[in-house]
Amino acid sequence: DDLQGQKDELERIRAELEAQRKSIEKLKQKEIGLLKEVQSKEEELELIEKLLLKINRTQRGIGKQLKEKEAEFQYTQMTLEEKQAALAKRLREIYKYGRFYEYKILLGAVSPVDFLKRYRFMQLITQKDRDLIGEVLTNKKKVEEKKDFLQKRKNYLALLRKEKTKEEENKKQLLYKRFKITMTKQEEI
């Protein structure tokens, strides 16, 4: 009886030991899982930090570029307004003096040489008018292009700001999750 009792006691202790070993193994597996989770959270945080750093650099670059392009835009806009004002003045003069003003100037010549000078002068004025119209159209196109460029950059900057806000929120959540995992691990130990 005594021997049988000792054998039973020995079996019971062996079973308890085996159960304890399995429990320890489960805890080790859980701990390894927690460590892997913490490690993956750390890697994710590191990537978020890199992304935020890159977003900040990009925002600064775009901000600087926007200032430069805004100055160019203002200058081009001012030039366009000046050219439009000159063209408007020229068109008023043409309207004021009538369609046949050029002919009056040419017919008012006193000699053939004077006629040729006046004709050459009229050609120069006509060429200047064409150039002025071309400059107005070119500047108008430039203004539209710069305006479009500025709008696209501002939209991109707004997207970067949204992404930055989102990633900062993700970072906060990751830090909280990492904290919770660490606290859970400490409680289990």
Secondary structure by P-SEA (a helix, b strand, c coil): caaaaaaaaaaaaaaaaaaaaaaaaaaaaaaaaaaaaaaaaaaaaaaaaaaaaaaaaaaaaaaaaaaaaaaaaaaaaaaaaaaaaaaaaaaaaaaaaccaaaaaaaaacccaaaaaaaaaaaaaaaaaaaaaaaaaaaaaaaaaaaaaaaaaaaaaaaaaaaaaaaaaaaaaaaaaaaaaaaaaaaaac
